[in-house]
Amino acid sequence: MKKDNLKKDIPKRLFSIPEGAVYLGRSVCAMREMIWAGKIQMVRLDRRVYIDKNDLDELIEKSKVRITY
């Protein structure tokens, strides 16, 4: 298997803050505010900050609201 194909086969789990913002459809500033407010956890590897895709999916699931009349 070539190195180029290996990257395509492995799904990405950690997003940078801008990538996480795109995933949620929010701005980078809004993502940072959610991190500072404790709504989203961050992963710090060395000096870089990442957001776990599973945490973003969990936030989406928790935020769902069903309206009944």
HTML snippet that shows the backbone in 3Dmol.js (N, CA, C, O; Angstrom):
<script src="https://3Dmol.org/build/3Dmol-min.js"></script>
<div id="view" style="width:600px;height:400px;position:relative"></div>
<script>
const pdb = `
ATOM      1  N   MET A   1       0.837  -1.175   0.000  1.00  0.00           N
ATOM      2  CA  MET A   1       0.000   0.000   0.000  1.00  0.00           C
ATOM      3  C   MET A   1       0.887   1.244   0.000  1.00  0.00           C
ATOM      4  O   MET A   1       1.838   1.331   0.777  1.00  0.00           O
ATOM      5  N   LYS A   2       0.582   2.185  -0.852  1.00  0.00           N
ATOM      6  CA  LYS A   2       1.360   3.405  -0.959  1.00  0.00           C
ATOM      7  C   LYS A   2       1.027   4.347   0.199  1.00  0.00           C
ATOM      8  O   LYS A   2      -0.052   4.258   0.785  1.00  0.00           O
ATOM      9  N   LYS A   3       1.944   5.238   0.523  1.00  0.00           N
ATOM     10  CA  LYS A   3       1.722   6.202   1.594  1.00  0.00           C
ATOM     11  C   LYS A   3       0.530   7.105   1.295  1.00  0.00           C
ATOM     12  O   LYS A   3      -0.217   7.460   2.207  1.00  0.00           O
ATOM     13  N   ASP A   4       0.341   7.482   0.030  1.00  0.00           N
ATOM     14  CA  ASP A   4      -0.772   8.356  -0.338  1.00  0.00           C
ATOM     15  C   ASP A   4      -2.106   7.686  -0.036  1.00  0.00           C
ATOM     16  O   ASP A   4      -3.032   8.345   0.439  1.00  0.00           O
ATOM     17  N   ASN A   5      -2.218   6.396  -0.302  1.00  0.00           N
ATOM     18  CA  ASN A   5      -3.458   5.677  -0.050  1.00  0.00           C
ATOM     19  C   ASN A   5      -3.699   5.482   1.439  1.00  0.00           C
ATOM     20  O   ASN A   5      -4.848   5.425   1.877  1.00  0.00           O
ATOM     21  N   LEU A   6      -2.635   5.379   2.217  1.00  0.00           N
ATOM     22  CA  LEU A   6      -2.769   5.172   3.648  1.00  0.00           C
ATOM     23  C   LEU A   6      -3.483   6.349   4.303  1.00  0.00           C
ATOM     24  O   LEU A   6      -4.335   6.140   5.167  1.00  0.00           O
ATOM     25  N   LYS A   7      -3.160   7.572   3.916  1.00  0.00           N
ATOM     26  CA  LYS A   7      -3.817   8.751   4.474  1.00  0.00           C
ATOM     27  C   LYS A   7      -5.309   8.754   4.155  1.00  0.00           C
ATOM     28  O   LYS A   7      -6.118   9.165   4.987  1.00  0.00           O
ATOM     29  N   LYS A   8      -5.673   8.309   2.985  1.00  0.00           N
ATOM     30  CA  LYS A   8      -7.074   8.296   2.578  1.00  0.00           C
ATOM     31  C   LYS A   8      -7.861   7.226   3.320  1.00  0.00           C
ATOM     32  O   LYS A   8      -9.060   7.391   3.541  1.00  0.00           O
ATOM     33  N   ASP A   9      -7.211   6.132   3.709  1.00  0.00           N
ATOM     34  CA  ASP A   9      -7.902   5.020   4.348  1.00  0.00           C
ATOM     35  C   ASP A   9      -8.165   5.249   5.829  1.00  0.00           C
ATOM     36  O   ASP A   9      -9.099   4.669   6.384  1.00  0.00           O
ATOM     37  N   ILE A  10      -7.373   6.071   6.469  1.00  0.00           N
ATOM     38  CA  ILE A  10      -7.524   6.307   7.901  1.00  0.00           C
ATOM     39  C   ILE A  10      -8.372   7.558   8.114  1.00  0.00           C
ATOM     40  O   ILE A  10      -7.972   8.649   7.709  1.00  0.00           O
ATOM     41  N   PRO A  11      -9.548   7.411   8.752  1.00  0.00           N
ATOM     42  CA  PRO A  11     -10.376   8.600   8.989  1.00  0.00           C
ATOM     43  C   PRO A  11      -9.734   9.511  10.026  1.00  0.00           C
ATOM     44  O   PRO A  11      -9.094   9.042  10.968  1.00  0.00           O
ATOM     45  N   LYS A  12      -9.906  10.785   9.850  1.00  0.00           N
ATOM     46  CA  LYS A  12      -9.321  11.782  10.744  1.00  0.00           C
ATOM     47  C   LYS A  12     -10.169  11.882  12.010  1.00  0.00           C
ATOM     48  O   LYS A  12     -11.389  12.018  11.926  1.00  0.00           O
ATOM     49  N   ARG A  13      -9.536  11.818  13.176  1.00  0.00           N
ATOM     50  CA  ARG A  13     -10.263  11.906  14.443  1.00  0.00           C
ATOM     51  C   ARG A  13     -10.034  13.245  15.131  1.00  0.00           C
ATOM     52  O   ARG A  13     -10.957  13.786  15.741  1.00  0.00           O
ATOM     53  N   LEU A  14      -8.832  13.784  15.047  1.00  0.00           N
ATOM     54  CA  LEU A  14      -8.531  15.051  15.696  1.00  0.00           C
ATOM     55  C   LEU A  14      -8.559  16.182  14.679  1.00  0.00           C
ATOM     56  O   LEU A  14      -7.923  16.111  13.628  1.00  0.00           O
ATOM     57  N   PHE A  15      -9.304  17.220  15.011  1.00  0.00           N
ATOM     58  CA  PHE A  15      -9.413  18.397  14.151  1.00  0.00           C
ATOM     59  C   PHE A  15      -8.696  19.564  14.805  1.00  0.00           C
ATOM     60  O   PHE A  15      -8.667  19.679  16.030  1.00  0.00           O
ATOM     61  N   SER A  16      -8.119  20.427  13.982  1.00  0.00           N
ATOM     62  CA  SER A  16      -7.628  21.707  14.488  1.00  0.00           C
ATOM     63  C   SER A  16      -8.867  22.549  14.816  1.00  0.00           C
ATOM     64  O   SER A  16      -9.984  22.190  14.443  1.00  0.00           O
ATOM     65  N   ILE A  17      -8.664  23.651  15.503  1.00  0.00           N
ATOM     66  CA  ILE A  17      -9.812  24.509  15.848  1.00  0.00           C
ATOM     67  C   ILE A  17     -10.522  25.019  14.590  1.00  0.00           C
ATOM     68  O   ILE A  17     -11.752  24.985  14.550  1.00  0.00           O
ATOM     69  N   PRO A  18      -9.811  25.487  13.566  1.00  0.00           N
ATOM     70  CA  PRO A  18     -10.522  25.901  12.343  1.00  0.00           C
ATOM     71  C   PRO A  18     -11.283  24.752  11.669  1.00  0.00           C
ATOM     72  O   PRO A  18     -12.381  24.959  11.152  1.00  0.00           O
ATOM     73  N   GLU A  19     -10.712  23.553  11.671  1.00  0.00           N
ATOM     74  CA  GLU A  19     -11.409  22.404  11.077  1.00  0.00           C
ATOM     75  C   GLU A  19     -12.648  22.049  11.893  1.00  0.00           C
ATOM     76  O   GLU A  19     -13.692  21.719  11.330  1.00  0.00           O
ATOM     77  N   GLY A  20     -12.534  22.118  13.216  1.00  0.00           N
ATOM     78  CA  GLY A  20     -13.690  21.861  14.076  1.00  0.00           C
ATOM     79  C   GLY A  20     -14.783  22.889  13.860  1.00  0.00           C
ATOM     80  O   GLY A  20     -15.970  22.564  13.894  1.00  0.00           O
ATOM     81  N   ALA A  21     -14.378  24.134  13.638  1.00  0.00           N
ATOM     82  CA  ALA A  21     -15.353  25.191  13.373  1.00  0.00           C
ATOM     83  C   ALA A  21     -16.123  24.908  12.085  1.00  0.00           C
ATOM     84  O   ALA A  21     -17.339  25.088  12.027  1.00  0.00           O
ATOM     85  N   VAL A  22     -15.411  24.469  11.065  1.00  0.00           N
ATOM     86  CA  VAL A  22     -16.075  24.118   9.802  1.00  0.00           C
ATOM     87  C   VAL A  22     -17.016  22.940  10.015  1.00  0.00           C
ATOM     88  O   VAL A  22     -18.128  22.931   9.486  1.00  0.00           O
ATOM     89  N   TYR A  23     -16.584  21.956  10.777  1.00  0.00           N
ATOM     90  CA  TYR A  23     -17.399  20.762  11.044  1.00  0.00           C
ATOM     91  C   TYR A  23     -18.722  21.139  11.716  1.00  0.00           C
ATOM     92  O   TYR A  23     -19.768  20.576  11.393  1.00  0.00           O
ATOM     93  N   LEU A  24     -18.673  22.098  12.658  1.00  0.00           N
ATOM     94  CA  LEU A  24     -19.886  22.526  13.360  1.00  0.00           C
ATOM     95  C   LEU A  24     -20.620  23.656  12.650  1.00  0.00           C
ATOM     96  O   LEU A  24     -21.751  23.986  13.008  1.00  0.00           O
ATOM     97  N   GLY A  25     -19.983  24.247  11.646  1.00  0.00           N
ATOM     98  CA  GLY A  25     -20.608  25.377  10.971  1.00  0.00           C
ATOM     99  C   GLY A  25     -20.554  26.641  11.813  1.00  0.00           C
ATOM    100  O   GLY A  25     -21.448  27.483  11.727  1.00  0.00           O
ATOM    101  N   ARG A  26     -19.520  26.780  12.622  1.00  0.00           N
ATOM    102  CA  ARG A  26     -19.348  27.934  13.504  1.00  0.00           C
ATOM    103  C   ARG A  26     -18.071  28.662  13.125  1.00  0.00           C
ATOM    104  O   ARG A  26     -17.280  28.175  12.317  1.00  0.00           O
ATOM    105  N   SER A  27     -17.877  29.828  13.714  1.00  0.00           N
ATOM    106  CA  SER A  27     -16.644  30.568  13.474  1.00  0.00           C
ATOM    107  C   SER A  27     -15.549  30.052  14.401  1.00  0.00           C
ATOM    108  O   SER A  27     -15.825  29.363  15.383  1.00  0.00           O
ATOM    109  N   VAL A  28     -14.319  30.388  14.080  1.00  0.00           N
ATOM    110  CA  VAL A  28     -13.186  30.004  14.925  1.00  0.00           C
ATOM    111  C   VAL A  28     -13.328  30.652  16.301  1.00  0.00           C
ATOM    112  O   VAL A  28     -13.054  30.017  17.319  1.00  0.00           O
ATOM    113  N   CYS A  29     -13.754  31.907  16.333  1.00  0.00           N
ATOM    114  CA  CYS A  29     -13.951  32.597  17.622  1.00  0.00           C
ATOM    115  C   CYS A  29     -15.014  31.880  18.465  1.00  0.00           C
ATOM    116  O   CYS A  29     -14.849  31.731  19.675  1.00  0.00           O
ATOM    117  N   ALA A  30     -16.087  31.444  17.834  1.00  0.00           N
ATOM    118  CA  ALA A  30     -17.136  30.728  18.565  1.00  0.00           C
ATOM    119  C   ALA A  30     -16.607  29.405  19.108  1.00  0.00           C
ATOM    120  O   ALA A  30     -16.956  29.002  20.217  1.00  0.00           O
ATOM    121  N   MET A  31     -15.764  28.730  18.328  1.00  0.00           N
ATOM    122  CA  MET A  31     -15.169  27.476  18.806  1.00  0.00           C
ATOM    123  C   MET A  31     -14.294  27.718  20.024  1.00  0.00           C
ATOM    124  O   MET A  31     -14.367  26.980  21.007  1.00  0.00           O
ATOM    125  N   ARG A  32     -13.469  28.749  19.958  1.00  0.00           N
ATOM    126  CA  ARG A  32     -12.602  29.068  21.095  1.00  0.00           C
ATOM    127  C   ARG A  32     -13.438  29.410  22.339  1.00  0.00           C
ATOM    128  O   ARG A  32     -13.090  29.002  23.448  1.00  0.00           O
ATOM    129  N   GLU A  33     -14.519  30.145  22.161  1.00  0.00           N
ATOM    130  CA  GLU A  33     -15.388  30.485  23.285  1.00  0.00           C
ATOM    131  C   GLU A  33     -16.037  29.235  23.886  1.00  0.00           C
ATOM    132  O   GLU A  33     -16.182  29.135  25.104  1.00  0.00           O
ATOM    133  N   MET A  34     -16.427  28.286  23.033  1.00  0.00           N
ATOM    134  CA  MET A  34     -17.007  27.038  23.549  1.00  0.00           C
ATOM    135  C   MET A  34     -15.968  26.238  24.327  1.00  0.00           C
ATOM    136  O   MET A  34     -16.299  25.598  25.325  1.00  0.00           O
ATOM    137  N   ILE A  35     -14.723  26.268  23.882  1.00  0.00           N
ATOM    138  CA  ILE A  35     -13.645  25.581  24.608  1.00  0.00           C
ATOM    139  C   ILE A  35     -13.424  26.249  25.956  1.00  0.00           C
ATOM    140  O   ILE A  35     -13.341  25.571  26.980  1.00  0.00           O
ATOM    141  N   TRP A  36     -13.327  27.595  25.961  1.00  0.00           N
ATOM    142  CA  TRP A  36     -13.085  28.331  27.208  1.00  0.00           C
ATOM    143  C   TRP A  36     -14.247  28.161  28.182  1.00  0.00           C
ATOM    144  O   TRP A  36     -14.038  28.145  29.395  1.00  0.00           O
ATOM    145  N   ALA A  37     -15.477  28.033  27.660  1.00  0.00           N
ATOM    146  CA  ALA A  37     -16.656  27.864  28.513  1.00  0.00           C
ATOM    147  C   ALA A  37     -16.792  26.431  29.024  1.00  0.00           C
ATOM    148  O   ALA A  37     -17.629  26.158  29.884  1.00  0.00           O
ATOM    149  N   GLY A  38     -15.978  25.517  28.502  1.00  0.00           N
ATOM    150  CA  GLY A  38     -16.039  24.126  28.933  1.00  0.00           C
ATOM    151  C   GLY A  38     -17.088  23.299  28.216  1.00  0.00           C
ATOM    152  O   GLY A  38     -17.382  22.182  28.641  1.00  0.00           O
ATOM    153  N   LYS A  39     -17.659  23.816  27.142  1.00  0.00           N
ATOM    154  CA  LYS A  39     -18.660  23.063  26.374  1.00  0.00           C
ATOM    155  C   LYS A  39     -18.011  21.992  25.512  1.00  0.00           C
ATOM    156  O   LYS A  39     -18.618  20.959  25.227  1.00  0.00           O
ATOM    157  N   ILE A  40     -16.774  22.243  25.098  1.00  0.00           N
ATOM    158  CA  ILE A  40     -16.029  21.300  24.273  1.00  0.00           C
ATOM    159  C   ILE A  40     -14.664  21.081  24.919  1.00  0.00           C
ATOM    160  O   ILE A  40     -13.998  22.035  25.320  1.00  0.00           O
ATOM    161  N   GLN A  41     -14.260  19.830  25.017  1.00  0.00           N
ATOM    162  CA  GLN A  41     -12.941  19.521  25.551  1.00  0.00           C
ATOM    163  C   GLN A  41     -11.903  19.678  24.445  1.00  0.00           C
ATOM    164  O   GLN A  41     -12.213  19.570  23.259  1.00  0.00           O
ATOM    165  N   MET A  42     -10.681  19.933  24.853  1.00  0.00           N
ATOM    166  CA  MET A  42      -9.598  20.035  23.870  1.00  0.00           C
ATOM    167  C   MET A  42      -8.546  18.991  24.184  1.00  0.00           C
ATOM    168  O   MET A  42      -8.431  18.518  25.315  1.00  0.00           O
ATOM    169  N   VAL A  43      -7.784  18.643  23.166  1.00  0.00           N
ATOM    170  CA  VAL A  43      -6.670  17.711  23.296  1.00  0.00           C
ATOM    171  C   VAL A  43      -5.413  18.513  23.016  1.00  0.00           C
ATOM    172  O   VAL A  43      -5.277  19.100  21.942  1.00  0.00           O
ATOM    173  N   ARG A  44      -4.499  18.544  23.967  1.00  0.00           N
ATOM    174  CA  ARG A  44      -3.257  19.295  23.777  1.00  0.00           C
ATOM    175  C   ARG A  44      -2.126  18.298  23.556  1.00  0.00           C
ATOM    176  O   ARG A  44      -1.799  17.504  24.438  1.00  0.00           O
ATOM    177  N   LEU A  45      -1.537  18.350  22.369  1.00  0.00           N
ATOM    178  CA  LEU A  45      -0.373  17.536  22.036  1.00  0.00           C
ATOM    179  C   LEU A  45       0.771  18.491  21.753  1.00  0.00           C
ATOM    180  O   LEU A  45       0.751  19.249  20.783  1.00  0.00           O
ATOM    181  N   ASP A  46       1.761  18.438  22.617  1.00  0.00           N
ATOM    182  CA  ASP A  46       2.859  19.407  22.570  1.00  0.00           C
ATOM    183  C   ASP A  46       2.256  20.804  22.722  1.00  0.00           C
ATOM    184  O   ASP A  46       1.605  21.088  23.728  1.00  0.00           O
ATOM    185  N   ARG A  47       2.461  21.661  21.753  1.00  0.00           N
ATOM    186  CA  ARG A  47       1.921  23.021  21.839  1.00  0.00           C
ATOM    187  C   ARG A  47       0.675  23.199  20.980  1.00  0.00           C
ATOM    188  O   ARG A  47       0.131  24.300  20.888  1.00  0.00           O
ATOM    189  N   ARG A  48       0.237  22.140  20.368  1.00  0.00           N
ATOM    190  CA  ARG A  48      -0.917  22.232  19.473  1.00  0.00           C
ATOM    191  C   ARG A  48      -2.190  21.823  20.197  1.00  0.00           C
ATOM    192  O   ARG A  48      -2.171  20.994  21.107  1.00  0.00           O
ATOM    193  N   VAL A  49      -3.294  22.424  19.773  1.00  0.00           N
ATOM    194  CA  VAL A  49      -4.601  22.140  20.367  1.00  0.00           C
ATOM    195  C   VAL A  49      -5.477  21.504  19.301  1.00  0.00           C
ATOM    196  O   VAL A  49      -5.565  21.995  18.176  1.00  0.00           O
ATOM    197  N   TYR A  50      -6.120  20.411  19.669  1.00  0.00           N
ATOM    198  CA  TYR A  50      -7.008  19.693  18.760  1.00  0.00           C
ATOM    199  C   TYR A  50      -8.357  19.473  19.427  1.00  0.00           C
ATOM    200  O   TYR A  50      -8.494  19.552  20.647  1.00  0.00           O
ATOM    201  N   ILE A  51      -9.342  19.196  18.592  1.00  0.00           N
ATOM    202  CA  ILE A  51     -10.679  18.870  19.054  1.00  0.00           C
ATOM    203  C   ILE A  51     -10.993  17.465  18.558  1.00  0.00           C
ATOM    204  O   ILE A  51     -10.813  17.159  17.379  1.00  0.00           O
ATOM    205  N   ASP A  52     -11.461  16.617  19.461  1.00  0.00           N
ATOM    206  CA  ASP A  52     -11.813  15.241  19.110  1.00  0.00           C
ATOM    207  C   ASP A  52     -13.156  15.236  18.385  1.00  0.00           C
ATOM    208  O   ASP A  52     -14.133  15.798  18.880  1.00  0.00           O
ATOM    209  N   LYS A  53     -13.206  14.612  17.228  1.00  0.00           N
ATOM    210  CA  LYS A  53     -14.445  14.530  16.434  1.00  0.00           C
ATOM    211  C   LYS A  53     -15.557  13.888  17.247  1.00  0.00           C
ATOM    212  O   LYS A  53     -16.716  14.284  17.123  1.00  0.00           O
ATOM    213  N   ASN A  54     -15.225  12.904  18.077  1.00  0.00           N
ATOM    214  CA  ASN A  54     -16.244  12.245  18.899  1.00  0.00           C
ATOM    215  C   ASN A  54     -16.880  13.220  19.890  1.00  0.00           C
ATOM    216  O   ASN A  54     -18.078  13.137  20.162  1.00  0.00           O
ATOM    217  N   ASP A  55     -16.083  14.143  20.428  1.00  0.00           N
ATOM    218  CA  ASP A  55     -16.625  15.164  21.330  1.00  0.00           C
ATOM    219  C   ASP A  55     -17.561  16.114  20.586  1.00  0.00           C
ATOM    220  O   ASP A  55     -18.580  16.535  21.134  1.00  0.00           O
ATOM    221  N   LEU A  56     -17.224  16.449  19.355  1.00  0.00           N
ATOM    222  CA  LEU A  56     -18.102  17.304  18.561  1.00  0.00           C
ATOM    223  C   LEU A  56     -19.413  16.596  18.256  1.00  0.00           C
ATOM    224  O   LEU A  56     -20.483  17.201  18.330  1.00  0.00           O
ATOM    225  N   ASP A  57     -19.329  15.307  17.910  1.00  0.00           N
ATOM    226  CA  ASP A  57     -20.547  14.535  17.647  1.00  0.00           C
ATOM    227  C   ASP A  57     -21.410  14.421  18.905  1.00  0.00           C
ATOM    228  O   ASP A  57     -22.637  14.483  18.834  1.00  0.00           O
ATOM    229  N   GLU A  58     -20.758  14.255  20.054  1.00  0.00           N
ATOM    230  CA  GLU A  58     -21.484  14.164  21.330  1.00  0.00           C
ATOM    231  C   GLU A  58     -22.182  15.493  21.643  1.00  0.00           C
ATOM    232  O   GLU A  58     -23.321  15.499  22.110  1.00  0.00           O
ATOM    233  N   LEU A  59     -21.508  16.608  21.387  1.00  0.00           N
ATOM    234  CA  LEU A  59     -22.111  17.923  21.588  1.00  0.00           C
ATOM    235  C   LEU A  59     -23.346  18.093  20.707  1.00  0.00           C
ATOM    236  O   LEU A  59     -24.368  18.620  21.147  1.00  0.00           O
ATOM    237  N   ILE A  60     -23.241  17.647  19.478  1.00  0.00           N
ATOM    238  CA  ILE A  60     -24.381  17.741  18.560  1.00  0.00           C
ATOM    239  C   ILE A  60     -25.552  16.917  19.093  1.00  0.00           C
ATOM    240  O   ILE A  60     -26.689  17.388  19.107  1.00  0.00           O
ATOM    241  N   GLU A  61     -25.275  15.691  19.528  1.00  0.00           N
ATOM    242  CA  GLU A  61     -26.342  14.822  20.038  1.00  0.00           C
ATOM    243  C   GLU A  61     -26.988  15.407  21.294  1.00  0.00           C
ATOM    244  O   GLU A  61     -28.209  15.351  21.443  1.00  0.00           O
ATOM    245  N   LYS A  62     -26.185  15.965  22.195  1.00  0.00           N
ATOM    246  CA  LYS A  62     -26.711  16.552  23.431  1.00  0.00           C
ATOM    247  C   LYS A  62     -27.543  17.804  23.159  1.00  0.00           C
ATOM    248  O   LYS A  62     -28.446  18.136  23.927  1.00  0.00           O
ATOM    249  N   SER A  63     -27.234  18.490  22.071  1.00  0.00           N
ATOM    250  CA  SER A  63     -27.895  19.756  21.777  1.00  0.00           C
ATOM    251  C   SER A  63     -29.191  19.598  20.996  1.00  0.00           C
ATOM    252  O   SER A  63     -29.899  20.578  20.766  1.00  0.00           O
ATOM    253  N   LYS A  64     -29.504  18.390  20.593  1.00  0.00           N
ATOM    254  CA  LYS A  64     -30.738  18.175  19.838  1.00  0.00           C
ATOM    255  C   LYS A  64     -31.956  18.423  20.719  1.00  0.00           C
ATOM    256  O   LYS A  64     -31.993  18.030  21.885  1.00  0.00           O
ATOM    257  N   VAL A  65     -32.935  19.074  20.141  1.00  0.00           N
ATOM    258  CA  VAL A  65     -34.160  19.394  20.871  1.00  0.00           C
ATOM    259  C   VAL A  65     -35.349  18.946  20.030  1.00  0.00           C
ATOM    260  O   VAL A  65     -35.415  19.209  18.829  1.00  0.00           O
ATOM    261  N   ARG A  66     -36.266  18.277  20.671  1.00  0.00           N
ATOM    262  CA  ARG A  66     -37.498  17.868  19.987  1.00  0.00           C
ATOM    263  C   ARG A  66     -38.635  18.730  20.524  1.00  0.00           C
ATOM    264  O   ARG A  66     -38.851  18.808  21.733  1.00  0.00           O
ATOM    265  N   ILE A  67     -39.347  19.366  19.624  1.00  0.00           N
ATOM    266  CA  ILE A  67     -40.450  20.221  20.017  1.00  0.00           C
ATOM    267  C   ILE A  67     -41.751  19.456  19.812  1.00  0.00           C
ATOM    268  O   ILE A  67     -42.012  18.929  18.731  1.00  0.00           O
ATOM    269  N   THR A  68     -42.548  19.403  20.847  1.00  0.00           N
ATOM    270  CA  THR A  68     -43.852  18.754  20.756  1.00  0.00           C
ATOM    271  C   THR A  68     -44.934  19.765  21.116  1.00  0.00           C
ATOM    272  O   THR A  68     -44.730  20.635  21.962  1.00  0.00           O
ATOM    273  N   TYR A  69     -46.062  19.640  20.477  1.00  0.00           N
ATOM    274  CA  TYR A  69     -47.173  20.553  20.729  1.00  0.00           C
ATOM    275  C   TYR A  69     -48.306  19.835  21.389  1.00  0.00           C
ATOM    276  O   TYR A  69     -49.336  20.443  21.681  1.00  0.00           O
TER     277      TYR A  69
END
`;
const viewer = $3Dmol.createViewer("view");
viewer.addModel(pdb, "pdb");
viewer.setStyle({}, {cartoon: {color: "spectrum"}});
viewer.zoomTo();
viewer.render();
</script>
